[in-house]
Every structure is written in structure tokens, then in C-alpha cells.
Amino acid sequence: MERGKIKIWEHPDGDSRLAIKCPPHVAIRLRRLFGGVQRLRAGEFMLSATPAAAYDLEWFRQRHPLDVEKKSESKFRELVKAEEKRLASIAEVDLRGYVPRKFKLALPPRKYQRVAADLALRTGQLLIADDLGLGKTVSAICTFTAPGKLPAIVVTMTHLPRQWERELGRFAPKLRVHRIRSGKPYSLLDVKFEPGPDGKRVERGVPDVIIVNYHKLNGWVENLAAIARTIVFDEVQELRHDGSLKYGAAKALADTCELKIGLSATPIYNYGAEIYSVVHALAPTALGTRKEFYDEWCGGANEGSIQDRNKICVADPAALGTYLRESGIMIRRTRKEVGRELPALTIVRHAVEVDPDRIDEAVADVAELAKRVLERTGSNFELMKWSGEIDYRMRQATGIGKAAAVSDFVRLLVEAGERVVLYGWHHEVYSLWRASFSRENYEIPFSMYTGAESESAKVQSVKDFVEGRSKVLIISHRAGAGLDGLQHVSRTVVIGELDWSPQVHAQNIGRVHRDGQKEPVAAYYLVAEEGSDPVIADVLGLKDAQSTGIMNPELVGSPQLVGAANDHIKRLAEDVLRRRSSASSALLKESA
């Protein structure tokens, strides 16, 4: 019987590859079982030389005539053994009677938080995707107490370093924590630390935990790489798009660390293929090359441009979600699973009136751009620019057109005794809301938490809302990730302008529907029947199906998760031209 060969060789890009040559009947089985395998020519294939791929090939060759080339045998065995060790370690976590290791913190972590920390230490790389408010931060802090894991770098959003400082002070007050305040690097060998809980200043030296925001990371990567052993990416969905300086810096720093952890209840904001970039930063070999990932999980989608990548769907989200869990790449627990369910959450889609003149003006302004986008008459750069302009102008016009109705709706809620968290997107819309709430004899006290305020002003806004001096907190969709404390004073969320991502909405509602909430929460989506809202509402269903399949495979099939279009700008452009055509027809009839 003809036998095939497996050998390992160094690819020009610097990574190792498994080269496989086999007879036709084996080739058929190989392609059927290895979805990401690259076919070079008849009977010849290539795979990334990862421990998981080698392990699977070892299983495959026990059933088919395949030999490992003698020169490659030692390296192949190392890869197989590494995967066997990893899988055995992961399997222990699922055994009956398993007790996670203990961690010495000032406040005892919950068992499920210890499980996540234990799994991260076993595998060296983990995406912790527990439900909002389940304490993913505490799981990360647990790992800091393990031998040899310091210094640790925490990379987080611009407004969250202080919150990390507070949590570290509560759970691990003995750790020396330093928050980077400058984008320009300085020496970390002689840092002064804030007074500890005993009031005494700790001696100077290298910090145990260094907190830096994503925007400063690129300037600091070389300095941090020289000392870091652990890295934690808070709100790791920030790494869902590669190709940027931010992603490059994060990946370069992560590659030098022994332990890599990502934290986010919503690592996928839009389409399923975003998970590749997130996982690749934490576990570079887990999903193979991007092409292998697309071949295996995305129906063989073409990689295309960076912009095109952002719209690629996963063919079977539930299967991918199951794989990520079973392979120890991701851990995800719901509130129900850990016995920490919250009061009920009610989602209400409420139709509001919109000023049609605003929509007509925007349609007239972008009609020509819409035509060009649909006919694809420009370069890729021009099409991207025009698409962004259509998106911005139509969403802005819709927000402005329904601003009065949104303000009136919020006013009714406040007059009924509610304190409202109001989410929007455009500064022009915020201005209209502020003007309405400031109307003489109809004043409603409000505070602002958007991209226009300083960090200290945002802190004061939240304080005013929590302490009752304001009744409405106007907040931009992507400004409040990680914000805590609103749940103690509010049970009402209003989505005044829609975001394209369902996970942004989930994060926003989670600012109120989280631990500490004692009452049922109502989230109102105020949707106009014209403008961009109908298209966004439709597309949100598709994106939610992608995210839900990966994050919660058991929920796949729910009717409310079914969506339609996946090219939302095309849909928006078609809607613009349809509305423009209707307006022209109406004018012709009037003139006749």
C-alpha cells in the first residue's frame, strides 16, 4: 500500500508548516476532516505546524498510511506532546470533584472566578468572556498572585485605569501598582508608589502591576516587553481589528509574555470573523493562519482588504463557540450558570416620530454618493470614504430628526420618577437633547459623559447622577465600557440613537443591569420608521446571531436573532435612492 509523508519545514514568513503528501484516497479523507488545510497540488497539502494540528494529524495517521519524515519526527513528537499535556490539563478542570487552586487575596474570590484563573495559568492563554458583571477583573487579579507572574501589564480603555487601581487596592493591596500617565516612555526602575493601606510609602522599584491604556501602548511596547511576564487585555474587543498600530503593539507585547488573558463579555461587536484577531493576540497558533481560519470556519471566504475582513461571517457560530470552549481557548459562564441571576430585563422597541424634512435633506446630499457606491464606480479607498459619508450623514439626520421625540419620551420617564441613562452618538443630537432638557420652566437636570468632556468632568457627571443632582445621564455609546455604579440609582436605559453593533447595546444596558441592581430593568430602543434606523435594526439581528452563536451556542435558533442584510451600507444606499426616487415622483405629480 502506498504510504504518505509528513514533514515540517520553515515557511518564508517565519512560521513552521506541516507539509503532507498522500495517496488520493487519503487526500479525500484529509480534506474532509481538516477544513483549514491548504491544497498545493494533487495529493499535497499544508497546515500550520501547531500543537493542535500535529495532535490531530497523529490521530489521523493512526488510521491512514502516513509516516513522519525522519528529520521532522522529533519536532513533530514535541508538538503532539505539548498538545496532549495542554488537553490533559484542561480536562482536569471538567472532572467531577475538581477544586480550583486557592489565591491569596484580601477579599475571597468566588469559586468560578478561581476556575477561570486556574485555567488561564494551566494554558498560559485565555479569553475570559463571562457575562457582564461577573467579576472577570477578579479572575485576572488572582493570577497576579501566582509565582513568577509579575510584573503584570493591564491594558485597558482610557477611562478605566482608576477603576483598575481601585479593584487592585481592594483585592490585592500589597501589590505595587503604577498607572502610566504619559505617552512618552520613562524609566520604570525607580517608580514612586502611592501610600499603601497602612499609610506608609512603599520603597521605589519596578511596579508589580502596570496599568496603561490602549492609546499609549504603542509608545511603551519596548519598555514593557523588557519586564512583562503577564498581560491582561481588558475590554479585549479593542483588538478585534488587526492592521493598526494599537493591534501591532498589543500583539508584540503579548508575544513576550508567559501568560496572556483577554477580558470581555462582548469580544465580538459585529461579524463573527472578528474573533480571529482577538484570539490570535492571545493564542497565536490556536486558530491557525487567517486563511486556514476562513477555510475552516467561514466557508472559504476570501481575505480581501482589511475593510472586507470586518464583514466576514462565521458559517456555524455555535460550532466555533463550542470549539473555543472545549479547546480551552475561551471560558464563558452566564449568570444563571453561576447562580447570580439578576432581576428581569425587559427590552422594548418603541417607534418614535421623525422629522421627514431632515431625512429628505440628508438623502439629497448623499444620493449621488449612494449611486456611486452601488455601481462601484470608484477605487476601494473612494468607496470606503463615500460609504462612511453616507453612514454618518444618514445616522446624524435620523438622530436629529427624532431628537424631539426622544427628549419628550425621556421627559415622561423622569416625570414618572425614573432616573434615565440616555445613549446617543452625535454631538449635534446631544445639543438638541440638552436644549430640550434646559427649556425654561421645563428644566430637567442632566449630566454629560461623552467624548467631549475631560476625565475629571466625566467623573463629576457620574457623581452628580448617582447622588441625585441630575436625573438624566447623557452618554455616548462607546464611552461607558466598564463604568460601574449606575445600577444603584437607575433601572431605566434609553437607546436614543442606534449603534450598528448589538454588543455595544449589550454593554450599555449592562451598565445598569448588573450586580447591585435590585429592581427589574427596562431598556427602550427608540426607533424611527424612516432614515437609517430601519436598516440598522434589521442588520443588528444578523450581527447578534453571529455573536450569540459563538458566545451562547445554546441560544441559537431564537426567532428574534434572525437578521437579513450583511452589507449594511449597500442597504442604506439602496434606501437612499429609493427615497430619492419617491420624492422625485411626488414632485413630478405636483407639477403636473
C-alpha positions as CSV (number, residue, x, y, z in Angstrom):
1,M,0.0,0.0,0.0
2,E,1.3,3.4,-1.0
3,R,2.2,5.5,2.1
4,G,2.1,9.2,2.5
5,K,4.7,11.5,4.2
6,I,4.5,14.3,6.7
7,K,7.4,16.7,7.1
8,I,8.0,20.0,8.9
9,W,9.6,22.9,7.1
10,E,10.1,26.6,7.7
11,H,7.8,28.9,5.7
12,P,9.4,32.1,4.3
13,D,7.1,34.1,6.7
14,G,9.0,32.6,9.6
15,D,6.4,30.1,10.8
16,S,6.7,26.4,10.6
17,R,4.4,24.4,8.3
18,L,3.3,20.7,8.1
19,A,3.7,19.5,4.6
20,I,1.6,16.4,3.8
21,K,1.9,14.2,0.7
22,C,-0.6,11.3,0.4
23,P,-2.3,9.0,-2.0
24,P,-5.7,10.0,-3.5
25,H,-8.0,8.0,-1.1
26,V,-6.2,9.5,1.9
27,A,-6.3,13.0,0.4
28,I,-10.1,12.8,0.2
29,R,-10.4,12.0,3.9
30,L,-7.8,14.6,4.8
31,R,-9.7,17.4,3.1
32,R,-12.9,16.3,4.6
33,L,-11.6,16.2,8.2
34,F,-9.2,19.2,8.1
35,G,-11.3,22.1,7.0
36,G,-8.4,24.6,7.0
37,V,-5.9,22.5,5.1
38,Q,-4.3,24.3,2.1
39,R,-4.2,22.2,-1.1
40,L,-0.9,22.9,-3.1
41,R,-1.5,20.3,-5.8
42,A,-3.0,16.9,-6.2
43,G,-2.2,14.9,-3.1
44,E,-0.1,17.7,-1.5
45,F,-1.3,19.8,1.4
46,M,0.0,22.3,4.0
47,L,-1.1,23.1,7.6
48,S,0.4,25.4,10.2
49,A,2.7,23.4,12.4
50,T,0.8,24.0,15.6
51,P,0.5,21.5,18.5
52,A,-3.3,21.1,17.8
53,A,-2.7,20.4,14.1
54,A,0.1,17.9,14.9
55,Y,-2.1,16.2,17.5
56,D,-5.0,15.8,15.1
57,L,-2.6,14.5,12.4
58,E,-1.2,11.9,14.8
59,W,-4.8,10.7,15.3
60,F,-5.4,10.7,11.6
61,R,-2.2,8.8,10.7
62,Q,-3.1,6.0,13.1
63,R,-5.9,5.2,10.7
64,H,-4.3,6.0,7.4
65,P,-0.9,5.2,5.7
66,L,1.0,8.3,6.7
67,D,4.6,8.4,8.0
68,V,6.5,11.3,9.6
69,E,9.8,12.1,7.8
70,K,12.7,11.1,10.0
71,K,14.2,14.6,10.1
72,S,10.9,16.0,11.3
73,E,10.0,13.3,13.7
74,S,11.5,14.9,16.9
75,K,9.8,18.2,16.3
76,F,6.5,16.5,15.4
77,R,6.6,14.5,18.7
78,E,7.2,17.7,20.7
79,L,4.2,19.3,19.1
80,V,2.0,16.3,19.8
81,K,3.2,16.0,23.4
82,A,2.6,19.7,24.0
83,E,-1.0,19.4,22.9
84,E,-1.5,16.2,24.9
85,K,-0.3,18.0,28.0
86,R,-2.5,21.0,27.4
87,L,-5.6,19.0,26.8
88,A,-5.0,16.8,29.9
89,S,-4.6,20.0,32.0
90,I,-7.9,21.4,30.6
91,A,-9.7,18.1,31.1
92,E,-8.8,18.2,34.8
93,V,-11.0,21.3,35.2
94,D,-14.0,19.4,34.0
95,L,-13.5,16.4,36.2
96,R,-16.1,15.7,39.0
97,G,-14.7,16.9,42.3
98,Y,-12.2,19.3,40.7
99,V,-11.3,22.1,43.1
100,P,-9.5,25.1,41.7
101,R,-6.3,26.3,43.3
102,K,-6.6,28.9,46.0
103,F,-5.4,32.5,45.6
104,K,-4.4,34.8,48.5
105,L,-6.4,37.9,48.1
106,A,-7.7,40.4,50.7
107,L,-11.3,39.5,49.7
108,P,-12.0,35.9,48.8
109,P,-12.7,35.3,45.1
110,R,-15.7,33.3,44.1
111,K,-15.1,29.7,43.0
112,Y,-16.0,30.3,39.4
113,Q,-13.5,33.2,39.4
114,R,-10.8,30.9,40.7
115,V,-11.7,28.3,38.0
116,A,-11.0,30.9,35.3
117,A,-7.8,32.0,36.9
118,D,-6.7,28.3,37.3
119,L,-7.5,27.6,33.7
120,A,-5.5,30.6,32.5
121,L,-2.5,29.5,34.5
122,R,-2.8,26.0,33.1
123,T,-3.0,27.0,29.5
124,G,-1.0,30.3,29.6
125,Q,-3.6,32.0,27.3
126,L,-7.3,32.5,27.9
127,L,-10.2,34.6,26.8
128,I,-12.5,35.1,29.8
129,A,-15.9,36.0,28.3
130,D,-18.2,35.7,31.4
131,D,-21.4,37.6,31.4
132,L,-21.3,41.3,32.3
133,G,-20.7,42.0,36.0
134,L,-19.4,38.5,37.0
135,G,-16.0,39.8,38.1
136,K,-13.6,39.0,35.2
137,T,-11.3,41.6,36.7
138,V,-11.0,39.5,39.9
139,S,-10.1,36.4,37.9
140,A,-7.2,38.3,36.3
141,I,-6.1,39.7,39.7
142,C,-6.0,36.1,41.0
143,T,-3.3,35.1,38.5
144,F,-1.1,38.0,39.7
145,T,-0.6,36.2,43.0
146,A,0.8,33.0,41.3
147,P,4.6,32.6,41.5
148,G,6.6,34.1,38.6
149,K,3.7,36.0,37.0
150,L,4.9,39.5,37.9
151,P,5.3,42.2,36.6
152,A,1.9,42.2,35.0
153,I,0.6,44.7,32.4
154,V,-3.0,45.7,32.3
155,V,-4.1,47.3,29.1
156,T,-7.5,49.0,29.3
157,M,-9.8,51.7,28.0
158,T,-8.8,55.4,28.5
159,H,-11.4,55.9,31.3
160,L,-10.8,52.7,33.3
161,P,-7.3,52.8,34.8
162,R,-8.6,54.4,38.0
163,Q,-11.2,51.6,38.3
164,W,-8.4,49.0,38.0
165,E,-6.5,50.8,40.7
166,R,-9.5,50.7,43.0
167,E,-10.1,46.9,42.4
168,L,-6.4,46.1,42.9
169,G,-6.5,48.1,46.1
170,R,-9.5,46.1,47.3
171,F,-8.3,42.6,46.4
172,A,-4.5,42.8,46.3
173,P,-3.5,45.9,48.4
174,K,0.1,44.6,48.8
175,L,0.8,44.7,45.1
176,R,2.7,47.8,44.0
177,V,0.6,49.4,41.3
178,H,1.6,52.1,38.8
179,R,-0.6,53.9,36.3
180,I,1.1,55.2,33.2
181,R,0.1,58.8,32.7
182,S,2.3,59.8,29.7
183,G,2.5,58.6,26.2
184,K,6.3,59.2,26.3
185,P,8.2,56.4,28.0
186,Y,10.1,56.9,31.2
187,S,12.1,54.6,33.4
188,L,10.0,52.1,35.5
189,L,13.0,51.0,37.5
190,D,12.6,53.7,40.2
191,V,8.9,54.4,40.3
192,K,7.4,56.0,43.5
193,F,4.3,54.3,44.7
194,E,1.2,55.7,46.3
195,P,0.8,55.2,50.0
196,G,-0.4,51.7,50.9
197,P,-3.4,50.9,53.2
198,D,-1.1,51.4,56.2
199,G,-0.3,55.0,55.1
200,K,3.4,54.2,54.6
201,R,5.1,54.9,51.2
202,V,6.4,51.7,49.6
203,E,10.0,51.7,48.5
204,R,10.9,52.7,45.0
205,G,11.3,49.9,42.4
206,V,9.7,48.1,39.4
207,P,5.9,48.0,39.8
208,D,4.2,44.7,40.3
209,V,1.3,45.8,38.1
210,I,1.5,48.5,35.4
211,I,-1.8,49.9,34.0
212,V,-1.7,51.5,30.6
213,N,-4.5,52.5,28.1
214,Y,-4.6,51.2,24.6
215,H,-3.7,54.6,23.0
216,K,-0.5,54.8,25.0
217,L,0.6,51.2,24.3
218,N,2.5,51.8,21.0
219,G,4.9,54.2,22.6
220,W,5.6,51.9,25.6
221,V,5.8,48.5,24.0
222,E,9.6,48.1,24.0
223,N,9.9,49.3,27.6
224,L,7.1,47.0,28.8
225,A,8.3,44.0,26.8
226,A,11.6,44.1,28.7
227,I,9.9,43.3,32.0
228,A,6.4,41.9,31.5
229,R,5.6,38.3,32.3
230,T,1.8,38.6,32.3
231,I,-0.5,40.7,30.1
232,V,-4.2,41.4,30.6
233,F,-6.2,43.0,27.8
234,D,-9.3,44.5,29.4
235,E,-12.2,45.1,27.0
236,V,-10.3,42.9,24.6
237,Q,-12.8,43.7,21.8
238,E,-10.5,46.6,21.2
239,L,-8.2,44.1,19.4
240,R,-10.9,42.9,17.0
241,H,-9.3,44.6,14.0
242,D,-5.7,43.9,13.2
243,G,-3.5,46.1,11.0
244,S,-3.4,49.1,13.3
245,L,-0.5,50.4,15.4
246,K,-2.6,49.6,18.5
247,Y,-3.0,46.0,17.5
248,G,0.6,45.6,16.4
249,A,1.8,46.9,19.7
250,A,-0.5,44.7,21.7
251,K,0.5,41.6,19.7
252,A,4.2,42.4,20.0
253,L,3.9,42.8,23.8
254,A,1.8,39.7,24.2
255,D,4.3,37.6,22.3
256,T,6.9,38.3,25.0
257,C,4.6,37.3,27.9
258,E,4.2,33.9,29.6
259,L,0.6,34.5,30.5
260,K,-1.9,36.2,28.2
261,I,-5.5,37.0,29.3
262,G,-8.3,38.8,27.5
263,L,-11.4,40.1,29.3
264,S,-14.7,40.9,27.7
265,A,-18.3,39.8,27.8
266,T,-18.6,41.0,24.2
267,P,-15.4,40.2,22.3
268,I,-17.4,40.3,19.0
269,Y,-19.0,43.6,18.2
270,N,-20.1,42.9,14.6
271,Y,-19.4,39.9,12.5
272,G,-18.1,36.6,13.7
273,A,-14.7,36.6,12.0
274,E,-13.6,39.4,14.4
275,I,-12.9,36.6,16.9
276,Y,-9.8,35.6,14.9
277,S,-7.9,38.8,15.6
278,V,-8.9,38.7,19.3
279,V,-7.8,35.1,19.7
280,H,-4.7,35.5,17.6
281,A,-3.4,38.2,20.0
282,L,-3.8,35.8,23.0
283,A,-3.2,32.4,21.4
284,P,-1.3,32.9,18.1
285,T,-1.5,29.2,17.0
286,A,-5.0,28.3,18.2
287,L,-6.9,29.1,15.0
288,G,-4.1,28.6,12.5
289,T,-3.4,31.2,9.8
290,R,-6.1,33.6,8.9
291,K,-6.6,31.7,5.6
292,E,-6.9,28.4,7.5
293,F,-9.5,30.0,9.8
294,Y,-11.5,31.4,6.9
295,D,-11.4,28.0,5.1
296,E,-12.4,26.0,8.1
297,W,-14.9,28.4,9.8
298,C,-16.1,30.9,7.3
299,G,-16.9,28.8,4.3
300,G,-13.7,29.6,2.5
301,A,-14.3,33.3,2.4
302,N,-11.6,35.4,0.7
303,E,-9.5,37.5,3.0
304,G,-9.8,40.7,0.8
305,S,-8.9,44.1,2.3
306,I,-8.9,44.9,6.0
307,Q,-12.3,46.6,5.5
308,D,-13.7,43.5,3.9
309,R,-12.4,41.3,6.7
310,N,-14.6,43.2,9.1
311,K,-17.8,41.9,7.3
312,I,-16.9,38.2,7.1
313,C,-19.4,35.9,8.8
314,V,-18.7,32.6,10.6
315,A,-20.6,29.8,8.8
316,D,-21.6,28.0,12.1
317,P,-21.1,30.3,15.1
318,A,-22.4,27.7,17.6
319,A,-19.8,25.1,16.4
320,L,-17.0,27.7,16.7
321,G,-18.2,28.7,20.1
322,T,-18.2,25.1,21.3
323,Y,-14.7,24.5,19.9
324,L,-13.3,27.6,21.6
325,R,-14.6,26.3,24.9
326,E,-13.7,22.7,24.6
327,S,-10.1,23.6,23.5
328,G,-9.6,25.8,26.5
329,I,-9.2,29.0,24.4
330,M,-12.3,30.7,25.9
331,I,-14.2,30.3,29.1
332,R,-17.7,31.7,29.3
333,R,-20.2,31.4,32.2
334,T,-23.7,33.0,32.3
335,R,-25.3,34.4,35.4
336,K,-27.7,31.5,35.5
337,E,-24.8,29.0,35.4
338,V,-23.1,30.6,38.4
339,G,-26.2,31.3,40.4
340,R,-26.1,35.1,40.2
341,E,-29.1,35.9,38.1
342,L,-30.3,39.5,38.0
343,P,-33.8,41.0,38.2
344,A,-35.7,40.8,34.9
345,L,-34.6,42.8,31.9
346,T,-37.3,44.0,29.5
347,I,-36.4,45.1,26.0
348,V,-38.9,47.5,24.4
349,R,-38.7,48.6,20.8
350,H,-40.7,51.9,20.7
351,A,-41.5,53.6,17.5
352,V,-41.0,57.4,17.5
353,E,-41.8,60.2,15.1
354,V,-39.1,61.6,12.9
355,D,-38.9,65.0,11.1
356,P,-39.1,63.8,7.4
357,D,-37.6,67.1,6.2
358,R,-34.3,66.2,8.0
359,I,-34.2,62.8,6.2
360,D,-35.0,64.3,2.8
361,E,-32.2,66.8,3.2
362,A,-29.7,64.1,4.0
363,V,-31.0,62.0,1.1
364,A,-30.5,64.8,-1.3
365,D,-26.9,65.4,0.0
366,V,-25.8,61.7,-0.4
367,A,-27.9,60.5,-3.3
368,E,-25.0,60.8,-5.8
369,L,-22.6,59.0,-3.4
370,A,-25.2,56.2,-2.9
371,K,-25.4,55.8,-6.7
372,R,-21.6,55.5,-6.9
373,V,-21.4,53.0,-4.1
374,L,-24.0,50.7,-5.6
375,E,-22.4,51.0,-9.1
376,R,-18.9,50.7,-7.6
377,T,-17.5,53.4,-9.9
378,G,-14.6,54.4,-7.7
379,S,-11.5,53.0,-6.1
380,N,-11.6,50.9,-2.9
381,F,-10.5,53.9,-0.9
382,E,-13.1,56.2,-2.5
383,L,-15.9,53.6,-2.0
384,M,-14.8,53.3,1.7
385,K,-14.9,57.1,2.1
386,W,-18.3,57.5,0.4
387,S,-19.7,54.7,2.4
388,G,-18.6,56.3,5.6
389,E,-20.1,59.6,4.5
390,I,-23.5,58.0,3.7
391,D,-23.4,56.3,7.0
392,Y,-22.6,59.4,9.0
393,R,-25.0,61.7,7.3
394,M,-28.0,59.4,7.4
395,R,-27.4,58.4,11.0
396,Q,-26.9,62.0,12.0
397,A,-30.0,63.1,10.2
398,T,-32.1,60.4,11.7
399,G,-30.8,61.3,15.2
400,I,-31.6,65.0,14.7
401,G,-34.9,64.2,13.1
402,K,-36.1,62.2,16.1
403,A,-34.4,64.2,18.8
404,A,-37.6,66.0,19.9
405,A,-39.5,62.7,20.2
406,V,-36.6,61.1,22.2
407,S,-36.5,64.1,24.5
408,D,-40.2,64.0,25.1
409,F,-40.1,60.3,25.8
410,V,-37.3,60.7,28.4
411,R,-39.1,63.6,30.0
412,L,-42.2,61.4,30.6
413,L,-39.9,58.8,32.3
414,V,-38.3,61.4,34.5
415,E,-41.7,62.9,35.5
416,A,-42.8,59.4,36.4
417,G,-39.9,59.3,38.9
418,E,-37.2,57.4,36.9
419,R,-33.5,58.3,36.6
420,V,-32.6,57.7,33.0
421,V,-29.3,56.7,31.3
422,L,-29.7,58.0,27.7
423,Y,-27.4,56.7,25.0
424,G,-26.5,58.6,21.8
425,W,-23.9,59.1,19.2
426,H,-23.8,62.5,17.5
427,H,-22.8,65.8,19.3
428,E,-25.4,67.7,17.3
429,V,-28.1,65.3,18.8
430,Y,-26.7,65.8,22.3
431,S,-27.1,69.6,21.8
432,L,-30.8,69.2,20.9
433,W,-31.4,66.9,23.9
434,R,-29.6,69.4,26.2
435,A,-31.7,72.3,24.8
436,S,-34.9,70.4,25.4
437,F,-33.9,69.5,29.0
438,S,-32.8,73.1,29.6
439,R,-36.1,74.7,28.3
440,E,-37.3,77.4,30.7
441,N,-40.0,76.2,33.1
442,Y,-39.5,72.6,31.9
443,E,-35.9,72.1,33.1
444,I,-34.7,68.5,33.8
445,P,-31.2,68.3,35.4
446,F,-28.8,66.3,33.3
447,S,-25.1,65.5,33.1
448,M,-22.8,64.5,30.2
449,Y,-20.5,61.6,29.7
450,T,-19.4,61.7,26.1
451,G,-16.2,62.2,24.1
452,A,-16.2,66.0,24.7
453,E,-15.6,66.0,28.4
454,S,-12.3,65.6,30.3
455,E,-11.9,62.6,32.6
456,S,-12.5,64.7,35.7
457,A,-15.7,66.1,34.2
458,K,-16.9,62.6,33.4
459,V,-16.2,61.5,37.0
460,Q,-18.2,64.5,38.2
461,S,-21.1,63.7,35.8
462,V,-21.4,60.2,37.2
463,K,-21.2,61.5,40.7
464,D,-24.0,64.1,40.1
465,F,-26.2,61.3,38.6
466,V,-25.5,58.8,41.4
467,E,-26.1,61.4,44.1
468,G,-29.3,62.7,42.5
469,R,-28.3,66.1,41.4
470,S,-29.1,65.1,37.8
471,K,-31.9,62.9,36.5
472,V,-30.6,62.1,33.1
473,L,-27.1,60.9,32.2
474,I,-26.4,61.5,28.5
475,I,-23.7,59.1,27.5
476,S,-22.2,58.2,24.2
477,H,-22.4,54.6,23.1
478,R,-18.7,53.7,23.3
479,A,-17.7,55.9,26.2
480,G,-19.0,53.9,29.1
481,A,-17.4,50.5,28.9
482,G,-16.5,49.3,32.4
483,L,-18.4,52.1,34.1
484,D,-19.9,50.9,37.4
485,G,-22.3,52.4,40.0
486,L,-25.2,53.4,37.8
487,Q,-27.1,50.2,38.8
488,H,-27.6,51.5,42.3
489,V,-29.7,54.5,41.2
490,S,-31.2,53.7,37.9
491,R,-33.3,50.9,36.3
492,T,-34.1,52.6,33.0
493,V,-32.0,52.8,29.8
494,V,-33.0,54.6,26.7
495,I,-31.2,54.0,23.4
496,G,-31.8,57.3,21.7
497,E,-29.6,56.6,18.7
498,L,-28.9,53.1,17.4
499,D,-25.4,51.7,17.0
500,W,-24.5,49.2,14.3
501,S,-23.3,46.7,16.9
502,P,-25.6,44.7,19.1
503,Q,-22.8,44.1,21.6
504,V,-22.4,47.9,22.1
505,H,-26.0,47.9,23.2
506,A,-25.5,44.9,25.4
507,Q,-22.5,46.7,27.1
508,N,-24.6,49.8,27.5
509,I,-27.6,48.0,29.1
510,G,-25.1,46.2,31.3
511,R,-24.1,49.4,33.0
512,V,-27.5,49.3,34.7
513,H,-28.4,45.6,34.5
514,R,-25.6,44.2,36.6
515,D,-24.7,43.2,40.2
516,G,-26.2,45.6,42.7
517,Q,-29.4,46.1,40.7
518,K,-32.4,45.4,43.0
519,E,-35.2,46.1,40.6
520,P,-36.3,44.9,37.1
521,V,-34.6,46.9,34.3
522,A,-36.3,48.4,31.2
523,A,-34.3,49.2,28.1
524,Y,-36.1,51.2,25.5
525,Y,-34.9,51.3,21.9
526,L,-36.4,54.4,20.3
527,V,-36.6,53.5,16.6
528,A,-37.7,55.9,13.8
529,E,-39.6,54.4,10.9
530,E,-37.6,56.4,8.4
531,G,-33.9,57.2,7.8
532,S,-31.1,54.8,8.9
533,D,-33.0,53.2,11.8
534,P,-35.0,50.6,9.8
535,V,-31.8,49.4,8.1
536,I,-29.7,49.3,11.3
537,A,-32.5,47.5,13.2
538,D,-32.5,44.8,10.5
539,V,-28.7,44.4,10.4
540,L,-28.5,44.2,14.2
541,G,-30.4,40.9,14.0
542,L,-27.7,39.3,11.8
543,K,-24.8,40.5,13.8
544,D,-26.5,39.4,17.0
545,A,-26.9,35.9,15.5
546,Q,-23.1,35.8,14.8
547,S,-22.2,36.9,18.3
548,T,-24.8,34.8,20.1
549,G,-23.8,31.6,18.3
550,I,-20.2,31.9,19.4
551,M,-20.8,33.2,22.9
552,N,-24.0,31.3,23.7
553,P,-24.4,28.3,21.3
554,E,-27.4,27.0,23.3
555,L,-29.5,30.1,22.3
556,V,-29.0,29.7,18.5
557,G,-32.4,29.5,16.7
558,S,-34.3,32.1,18.7
559,P,-36.6,33.9,16.3
560,Q,-35.5,37.4,17.5
561,L,-31.9,36.6,16.4
562,V,-32.7,36.2,12.8
563,G,-31.5,39.0,10.6
564,A,-31.2,39.8,6.9
565,A,-28.7,42.0,5.2
566,N,-24.9,41.7,5.8
567,D,-23.8,44.7,3.7
568,H,-25.4,47.4,5.7
569,I,-24.0,50.3,3.7
570,K,-25.4,48.8,0.5
571,R,-28.8,48.5,2.1
572,L,-28.5,52.1,3.3
573,A,-27.5,53.3,-0.2
574,E,-30.4,51.4,-1.8
575,D,-32.8,53.0,0.8
576,V,-31.4,56.5,-0.1
577,L,-32.0,56.0,-3.8
578,R,-35.4,54.6,-3.2
579,R,-36.4,57.5,-1.1
580,R,-34.9,59.9,-3.6
581,S,-36.8,58.3,-6.4
582,S,-40.1,58.6,-4.5
583,A,-39.5,62.2,-3.7
584,S,-38.8,63.0,-7.4
585,S,-42.0,61.2,-8.5
586,A,-44.0,63.2,-6.0
587,L,-42.6,66.4,-7.3
588,L,-43.5,65.4,-10.9
589,K,-47.1,64.7,-9.9
590,E,-47.4,68.0,-8.2
591,S,-46.0,69.9,-11.2
592,A,-48.4,68.0,-13.5
